[in-house]
């Protein structure tokens, strides 16, 4: 009984080995029939045909790049509870003894900054340029709303159609109503994010287009 089982297992192993060799030979034959990567179209080069050509490449580095690296072949103990980064620096280094993974050093006390106030508490001390930088560099962030409120407090208004900030130029007479409660014309300072400066211009705008 045992001899029969062993015989069946041996036959199954041999069949699997022959099947694997046949598949490898078939894959190698298919790869040999394919043109080199340089002669493939862009569609084939970055598709399955190109991947198959890289897997069966004569260069082991190219083949490894396509297939990847088996971590079990690197001598790593993947079952240990400790993290690997303290003892494993790179799969491309033969010996880990010459690689300084953790260095002992003393951090000067001047590098430690304590009692850092939240950014919101310092918004009022920022210049207009700094506020605009925060507004445009932090889209959909809470800080964008915070600086928008501060700009509103400084008499800046956002034009919803032109998508720009503007404020009345206090050095010139106030705007004149073109249509009372609907539109007005006056000299305004407009913040241009492209040139990053304030531009003085005569503007006629509809009041409903301004966020008050």
Backbone bond lengths (Angstrom), bond angles and torsions (degrees), N, CA, C in turn:
res aa  C-N    CA-C-N  psi(-1)  N-CA   C-N-CA  omega(-1)  CA-C   N-CA-C  phi
1 X - - - 1.470 - - 1.518 111.21 -
2 X 1.353 115.59 -47.07 1.463 119.40 -179.68 1.515 110.98 -65.43
3 X 1.343 116.11 -40.20 1.462 119.19 -179.81 1.516 111.25 -63.84
4 X 1.341 116.75 -35.17 1.469 120.12 178.53 1.517 110.73 -67.01
5 X 1.341 116.28 -40.82 1.473 120.23 179.10 1.518 110.35 -64.78
6 X 1.350 116.17 -44.53 1.459 119.50 179.30 1.515 110.97 -62.62
7 X 1.331 116.41 -38.77 1.458 120.21 178.96 1.519 110.97 -63.61
8 X 1.339 116.40 -42.43 1.471 119.87 178.89 1.526 111.23 -64.56
9 X 1.351 116.06 -41.22 1.463 119.40 178.53 1.519 111.10 -63.58
10 X 1.353 116.39 -40.78 1.460 120.24 179.85 1.523 110.64 -64.02
11 X 1.337 116.17 -41.85 1.465 119.83 179.15 1.530 111.09 -64.79
12 X 1.346 115.78 -39.51 1.477 119.70 179.86 1.527 110.55 -65.51
13 X 1.346 116.42 -41.64 1.465 120.51 178.98 1.514 111.06 -62.96
14 X 1.346 115.93 -43.11 1.459 119.65 178.95 1.527 111.13 -63.71
15 X 1.336 116.41 -39.18 1.466 119.73 178.84 1.529 110.66 -64.72
16 X 1.341 115.90 -41.60 1.458 119.52 178.71 1.516 110.91 -63.71
17 X 1.345 116.53 -40.81 1.459 120.82 179.74 1.518 110.92 -64.07
18 X 1.341 115.64 -44.65 1.465 119.89 178.58 1.516 110.56 -63.93
19 X 1.345 116.00 -40.12 1.466 120.04 179.66 1.517 110.97 -63.99
20 X 1.366 116.26 -41.70 1.459 119.27 179.04 1.512 111.89 -65.16
21 X 1.352 116.16 -42.08 1.464 119.35 178.36 1.519 110.95 -64.27
22 X 1.337 116.18 -37.64 1.469 119.75 178.99 1.521 110.83 -64.68
23 X 1.343 116.53 -42.38 1.461 120.05 179.00 1.517 111.19 -64.93
24 X 1.348 117.08 -41.61 1.461 119.80 178.17 1.523 110.82 -63.07
25 X 1.354 115.90 -42.97 1.464 119.29 179.35 1.518 110.73 -64.60
26 X 1.336 116.07 -39.41 1.467 119.89 178.87 1.516 110.85 -65.12
27 X 1.363 115.87 -42.33 1.458 118.90 178.90 1.510 111.76 -65.33
28 X 1.343 116.57 -40.08 1.461 119.71 178.46 1.518 110.79 -64.86
29 X 1.355 116.57 -38.79 1.465 119.62 179.08 1.521 110.77 -65.61
30 X 1.341 116.56 -42.27 1.463 119.45 178.13 1.519 111.08 -63.66
31 X 1.350 115.82 -39.53 1.460 118.89 178.90 1.513 111.30 -65.50
32 X 1.360 116.28 -36.86 1.459 119.41 -179.73 1.517 111.20 -67.10
33 X 1.340 116.82 -30.36 1.459 120.01 -179.64 1.528 112.25 -76.75
34 X 1.313 117.60 -18.88 1.458 120.76 -178.05 1.522 110.56 -81.72
35 X 1.319 116.96 148.12 1.466 119.78 177.53 1.522 110.64 -72.29
36 X 1.322 118.02 161.03 1.465 120.46 176.75 1.530 110.79 -62.00
37 X 1.326 115.16 164.12 1.467 119.87 -178.74 1.522 111.75 -58.69
38 X 1.329 115.91 -37.78 1.461 119.21 -177.95 1.512 113.88 -65.24
39 X 1.345 117.14 -23.23 1.463 121.02 -178.69 1.527 112.65 -97.31
40 X 1.337 117.38 -2.70 1.463 120.61 179.61 1.524 110.90 -81.43
41 X 1.317 114.65 155.70 1.460 119.52 173.17 1.524 108.89 -71.93
42 X 1.332 115.77 164.27 1.456 119.33 -179.84 1.524 110.98 -61.67
43 X 1.319 116.91 -33.27 1.464 120.70 -179.83 1.522 111.21 -67.69
44 X 1.350 116.78 -42.91 1.461 120.32 -179.64 1.529 111.77 -76.18
45 X 1.328 116.43 -33.54 1.461 120.31 -175.97 1.527 111.46 -61.08
46 X 1.329 116.33 -39.01 1.460 120.03 -178.79 1.529 111.85 -104.21
47 X 1.322 116.78 20.36 1.459 121.67 176.79 1.511 110.89 -111.78
48 X 1.334 115.59 -159.53 1.459 120.67 -177.90 1.522 112.14 -66.81
49 X 1.336 116.57 -32.94 1.468 118.98 179.20 1.528 110.77 -64.27
50 X 1.328 116.47 -43.23 1.454 119.53 178.15 1.517 112.40 -67.01
51 X 1.341 116.52 -37.78 1.464 119.72 177.60 1.523 111.12 -63.84
52 X 1.339 116.87 -41.98 1.462 120.31 178.70 1.520 111.02 -63.70
53 X 1.321 116.93 -38.99 1.464 120.47 177.95 1.529 110.58 -63.93
54 X 1.326 117.85 -38.95 1.460 120.52 179.09 1.525 111.24 -69.36
55 X 1.346 117.19 -38.34 1.462 119.83 -179.72 1.526 111.02 -62.50
56 X 1.331 116.99 -38.54 1.465 121.70 -178.98 1.530 111.46 -98.28
57 X 1.315 116.26 26.29 1.461 120.21 179.88 1.526 110.63 -69.91
58 X 1.330 115.97 150.48 1.459 120.97 177.47 1.522 111.49 -69.97
59 X 1.319 116.74 -21.87 1.459 120.71 179.64 1.523 109.39 -87.41
60 X 1.320 118.83 120.86 1.475 119.83 179.63 1.526 112.35 -64.02
61 X 1.330 116.93 -29.05 1.463 119.45 179.17 1.522 111.01 -66.83
62 X 1.330 116.45 -42.10 1.467 120.31 179.15 1.522 110.26 -66.43
63 X 1.332 116.52 -41.76 1.462 119.97 179.05 1.523 111.02 -63.46
64 X 1.341 116.63 -41.29 1.465 120.09 178.82 1.520 111.29 -65.99
65 X 1.324 116.24 -32.88 1.461 119.80 178.39 1.517 111.28 -65.84
66 X 1.326 116.60 -34.63 1.464 120.22 -178.77 1.520 111.99 -79.29
67 X 1.324 116.64 -41.76 1.463 120.64 -174.78 1.521 111.79 -86.46
68 X 1.332 116.74 -35.82 1.455 120.07 -175.25 1.515 111.44 102.11
69 X 1.311 115.90 177.52 1.459 122.04 -177.00 1.525 109.51 -113.24
70 X 1.321 115.29 129.44 1.458 120.46 176.63 1.525 108.54 -79.28
71 X 1.330 116.71 118.67 1.460 120.37 -177.57 1.521 112.37 -63.40
72 X 1.316 117.05 -25.55 1.459 119.67 -178.88 1.515 111.79 -68.91
73 X 1.324 118.26 -19.27 1.463 121.49 179.69 1.524 112.58 -87.15
74 X 1.321 117.78 -2.23 1.460 121.08 -177.05 1.521 112.57 -96.81
75 X 1.326 116.78 3.62 1.457 119.56 179.26 1.516 113.92 74.59
76 X 1.313 117.58 25.76 1.459 121.10 -178.62 1.521 110.55 -91.81
77 X 1.310 114.71 142.07 1.457 120.57 174.72 1.528 107.32 -93.95
78 X 1.318 115.60 93.88 1.459 120.10 -175.77 1.520 112.73 -76.49
79 X 1.308 117.12 -7.15 1.463 120.26 -179.12 1.523 113.10 -95.15
80 X 1.329 117.62 -4.98 1.457 119.27 -178.51 1.534 110.32 -73.29
81 X 1.324 117.58 145.49 1.472 120.14 -178.68 1.521 113.50 -75.02
82 X 1.344 117.32 -21.70 1.457 120.55 -177.82 1.527 110.71 -76.33
83 X 1.324 117.87 149.74 1.475 120.09 177.96 1.519 111.70 -65.60
84 X 1.322 116.16 150.06 1.465 121.19 -176.36 1.525 112.86 -82.67
85 X 1.330 117.91 -21.28 1.465 118.69 -171.78 1.525 112.73 -67.72
86 X 1.340 118.19 -17.90 1.460 119.56 179.78 1.520 112.82 -78.94
87 X 1.328 117.42 -18.44 1.462 120.68 -177.96 1.521 113.42 -124.80
88 X 1.307 117.29 -5.17 1.466 120.38 -177.41 1.522 108.24 -128.79
89 X 1.325 115.48 113.19 1.459 119.69 -176.53 1.512 112.43 -94.36
90 X 1.339 116.76 -44.25 1.458 119.43 -174.31 1.524 109.67 -161.60
91 X 1.316 118.14 145.87 1.469 119.84 175.07 1.520 112.88 -74.34
92 X 1.336 117.14 -7.20 1.461 121.15 -176.29 1.525 111.98 -102.24
93 X 1.334 117.98 7.85 1.456 122.38 178.11 1.515 108.25 -108.87
94 X 1.331 115.83 126.44 1.463 119.58 -175.86 1.522 111.73 -67.28
95 X 1.327 117.20 -40.81 1.457 121.02 -177.96 1.518 109.51 -126.49
96 X 1.323 115.70 136.50 1.453 120.08 -179.81 1.527 112.58 -88.34
97 X 1.333 117.03 -5.57 1.460 119.08 -175.76 1.516 111.87 -70.37
98 X 1.340 117.40 -29.21 1.458 120.00 -178.05 1.507 114.01 -90.75
99 X 1.312 116.41 3.13 1.462 120.11 -177.90 1.521 109.48 -103.45
100 X 1.334 119.01 114.82 1.475 120.15 178.32 1.524 110.52 -75.18
101 X 1.325 115.56 103.76 1.455 119.39 -177.84 1.525 111.44 -82.96
102 X 1.315 117.09 -41.30 1.456 121.49 179.18 1.521 108.74 -131.71
103 X 1.313 116.83 124.39 1.449 121.61 -179.05 1.524 109.44 -105.53
104 X 1.316 115.12 141.27 1.459 120.72 176.24 1.522 108.90 -88.61
105 X 1.307 116.55 123.03 1.458 120.71 178.33 1.521 108.00 -152.76
106 X 1.317 114.53 159.79 1.465 121.29 179.10 1.521 108.80 -107.59
107 X 1.309 116.33 125.35 1.456 121.57 179.44 1.521 109.18 -84.63
108 X 1.341 118.28 121.29 1.475 119.83 179.44 1.523 111.48 -57.98
109 X 1.303 115.73 145.06 1.466 120.59 -177.83 1.521 112.14 -63.97
110 X 1.345 116.63 -25.60 1.463 119.19 -178.87 1.528 111.84 -69.18
111 X 1.334 116.50 -15.50 1.459 119.75 178.60 1.524 111.81 -79.80
112 X 1.309 116.39 -17.69 1.459 120.74 -179.14 1.522 109.68 -88.94
113 X 1.309 116.00 121.18 1.462 121.53 179.61 1.521 108.11 -107.28
114 X 1.317 115.37 121.90 1.460 120.38 -178.08 1.525 110.04 -113.49
115 X 1.312 114.76 165.20 1.470 122.13 177.13 1.530 111.88 55.94
116 X 1.314 116.09 47.56 1.462 120.35 177.80 1.524 108.92 -77.72
117 X 1.310 115.38 121.65 1.454 120.24 -179.56 1.528 109.89 -76.15
118 X 1.314 117.83 146.10 1.473 119.56 177.31 1.517 111.36 -61.57
119 X 1.316 115.39 148.90 1.460 120.40 -175.81 1.525 111.67 -60.73
120 X 1.326 117.18 -32.77 1.459 120.02 -178.35 1.523 112.22 -60.60
121 X 1.335 116.89 -31.40 1.460 119.85 -177.68 1.518 112.92 -73.81
122 X 1.340 118.41 -11.61 1.466 121.35 -177.60 1.522 112.52 -112.30
123 X 1.322 116.63 4.19 1.458 119.91 -177.26 1.522 111.46 -58.51
124 X 1.323 117.13 -40.03 1.467 120.49 -175.91 1.525 112.52 -63.46
125 X 1.333 118.11 -23.71 1.465 120.78 -178.51 1.520 112.94 -88.66
126 X 1.321 118.17 -5.17 1.458 121.18 -178.37 1.520 110.56 -80.53
127 X 1.325 115.07 150.92 1.461 120.62 175.26 1.522 109.81 -75.81
128 X 1.335 115.37 167.72 1.466 119.04 177.83 1.522 111.22 -59.81
129 X 1.338 116.22 -39.85 1.461 119.64 -178.85 1.531 111.43 -61.33
130 X 1.327 116.61 -40.68 1.464 119.92 178.73 1.524 111.21 -66.47
131 X 1.319 116.28 -38.87 1.461 119.81 178.25 1.524 111.07 -64.18
132 X 1.321 116.39 -41.08 1.465 119.12 178.55 1.528 111.01 -66.70
133 X 1.320 116.24 -35.39 1.467 118.92 177.34 1.528 110.29 -61.97
134 X 1.326 117.03 -45.40 1.465 120.22 179.10 1.521 110.23 -63.92
135 X 1.329 116.70 -40.81 1.463 120.26 -177.44 1.522 111.40 -62.09
136 X 1.332 116.61 -44.72 1.469 119.58 -175.11 1.531 112.99 -85.27
137 X 1.319 118.68 -21.15 1.465 120.36 -177.13 1.523 113.03 -96.04
138 X 1.330 117.62 -8.15 1.462 120.59 179.97 1.525 110.55 -126.14
139 X 1.326 117.89 63.72 1.469 119.12 -179.16 1.524 111.65 -66.29
140 X 1.324 115.34 143.23 1.470 122.95 178.42 1.521 112.16 58.74
141 X 1.322 116.56 28.50 1.453 121.74 177.85 1.520 108.55 -112.10
142 X 1.330 116.47 155.61 1.458 120.11 -179.93 1.521 111.07 -61.79
143 X 1.348 116.90 -30.26 1.462 119.92 179.84 1.520 111.16 -67.99
144 X 1.314 118.13 -28.82 1.459 120.12 176.41 1.524 110.21 -63.66
145 X 1.304 117.56 -39.44 1.460 120.79 177.63 1.524 111.25 -70.07
146 X 1.330 116.43 -36.79 1.466 119.94 -179.24 1.524 110.77 -64.73
147 X 1.329 117.52 -46.86 1.465 119.54 -179.23 1.522 110.79 -71.35
148 X 1.332 117.92 -28.92 1.465 119.77 175.95 1.525 110.30 -63.35
149 X 1.322 117.66 -40.92 1.460 120.85 176.48 1.523 111.08 -64.39
150 X 1.339 116.66 -39.34 1.465 119.62 178.76 1.525 111.07 -66.22
151 X 1.333 117.00 -40.86 1.463 119.95 177.53 1.524 110.70 -64.56
152 X 1.315 117.47 -38.40 1.460 120.44 175.67 1.526 110.66 -60.13
153 X 1.344 115.75 -40.75 1.458 119.65 178.29 1.512 112.91 -66.05
154 X 1.325 117.28 -22.15 1.467 121.65 177.11 1.525 111.75 -95.17
155 X 1.317 117.03 18.37 1.467 125.19 175.18 1.526 113.17 71.54
156 X 1.320 117.31 19.48 1.454 120.18 170.75 1.525 108.33 -85.78
157 X 1.328 115.89 143.37 1.455 121.47 178.62 1.523 109.20 -129.16
158 X 1.329 115.19 147.12 1.465 120.55 -177.92 1.520 109.79 -100.19
159 X 1.347 115.81 126.37 1.463 121.89 178.88 1.524 107.91 -87.66
160 X 1.323 116.34 114.63 1.466 120.87 -173.60 1.525 112.98 -70.61
161 X 1.330 117.46 -25.99 1.468 120.05 -179.61 1.529 110.68 -85.74
162 X 1.327 116.62 -49.66 1.469 121.09 -179.76 1.527 112.28 -78.87
163 X 1.338 116.55 -15.19 1.463 122.14 179.94 1.526 111.61 56.54
164 X 1.294 115.38 54.51 1.458 120.80 179.23 1.525 108.83 -147.17
165 X 1.325 115.05 160.53 1.457 121.68 176.22 1.521 109.17 -95.30
166 X 1.318 116.60 140.28 1.462 121.03 177.82 1.522 109.24 -146.85
167 X 1.319 114.38 156.18 1.458 121.44 177.93 1.521 108.94 -148.12
168 X 1.303 116.56 152.41 1.461 120.29 179.78 1.519 109.96 -68.12
169 X 1.324 115.28 138.41 1.464 120.84 177.11 1.523 107.79 -81.64
170 X 1.339 116.40 110.39 1.459 121.26 -174.93 1.520 112.67 -69.84
171 X 1.336 118.34 -13.85 1.466 120.34 -179.97 1.521 112.16 -81.40
172 X 1.320 117.58 -5.56 1.463 122.52 179.73 1.527 108.79 -119.50
173 X 1.324 116.24 160.79 1.471 118.91 177.24 1.522 111.02 -57.71
174 X 1.316 115.71 154.76 1.449 121.30 -177.64 1.512 112.54 -64.53
175 X 1.303 117.78 163.91 1.467 121.62 -179.03 1.521 111.46 -66.25
176 X 1.319 113.80 156.77 1.463 121.48 -178.95 1.518 108.12 -108.85
177 X 1.323 116.23 136.01 1.462 120.19 178.59 1.519 110.67 -70.13
178 X 1.318 116.23 123.65 1.459 120.80 171.55 1.520 108.76 -82.40
179 X 1.302 115.59 -43.95 1.460 122.75 172.59 1.520 106.28 -140.17
180 X 1.315 116.04 115.87 1.454 120.89 -171.12 1.532 111.38 -54.34
181 X 1.338 113.48 126.31 1.452 120.04 178.25 1.515 115.06 76.85
182 X 1.342 116.58 -1.14 1.467 119.86 -177.84 1.522 111.71 -119.56
183 X 1.327 117.42 -50.67 1.464 120.98 -177.47 1.514 109.84 -145.61
184 X 1.328 115.95 157.19 1.460 122.10 179.05 1.517 109.54 -150.22
185 X 1.328 114.93 160.65 1.460 121.97 179.25 1.518 107.97 -126.98
186 X 1.335 115.44 136.91 1.448 119.86 179.32 1.513 111.36 -170.32
187 X 1.319 115.65 -179.86 1.462 121.96 178.85 1.527 107.81 -97.33
188 X 1.313 114.86 123.41 1.462 121.10 -174.89 1.528 110.42 -124.90
189 X 1.316 114.30 155.97 1.460 121.59 168.21 1.526 107.63 -97.71
190 X 1.312 116.03 123.83 1.466 122.04 -177.89 1.525 108.53 -113.05
191 X 1.316 115.92 130.25 1.465 119.40 176.76 1.522 109.17 -85.02
192 X 1.352 114.76 119.78 1.461 121.14 -179.17 1.525 108.82 -102.21
193 X 1.334 119.49 108.14 1.471 120.25 -179.01 1.522 113.15 -69.10
194 X 1.334 117.93 -19.49 1.470 120.17 -179.94 1.524 111.01 -71.33
195 X 1.332 116.83 -43.07 1.469 121.15 178.97 1.519 112.10 -98.85
196 X 1.317 116.72 -8.86 1.458 124.18 178.32 1.533 111.65 57.11
197 X 1.313 114.47 52.54 1.462 119.55 176.62 1.523 109.24 -157.54
198 X 1.334 114.20 166.23 1.459 120.78 178.90 1.527 109.33 -87.04
199 X 1.312 116.12 133.42 1.461 122.22 -178.79 1.522 108.58 -117.94
200 X 1.330 116.50 128.60 1.460 121.75 177.90 1.523 108.78 -87.90
201 X 1.318 116.35 130.75 1.458 119.94 -177.60 1.523 109.33 -155.48
202 X 1.332 114.34 153.46 1.463 120.45 174.14 1.519 108.40 -85.43
203 X 1.311 115.39 125.29 1.460 120.62 -172.64 1.520 109.43 -128.67
204 X 1.333 115.22 136.40 1.454 120.98 167.99 1.526 106.85 -117.09
205 X 1.301 116.55 123.19 1.459 119.44 -175.21 1.516 110.24 -139.95
206 X 1.318 114.04 158.38 1.455 121.14 175.65 1.526 108.73 -87.57
207 X 1.301 116.12 129.88 1.460 120.55 -177.02 1.529 113.41 -60.30
208 X 1.346 120.78 -34.81 1.473 118.81 177.84 1.526 114.21 -62.80
209 X 1.348 116.97 -17.54 1.463 119.95 179.43 1.522 112.76 -85.11
210 X 1.328 117.12 -0.79 1.456 121.85 -178.05 1.520 109.15 -106.14
211 X 1.330 115.36 131.48 1.460 119.42 174.64 1.517 108.65 -80.47
212 X 1.316 116.70 115.96 1.463 122.20 -176.94 1.523 110.74 -95.34
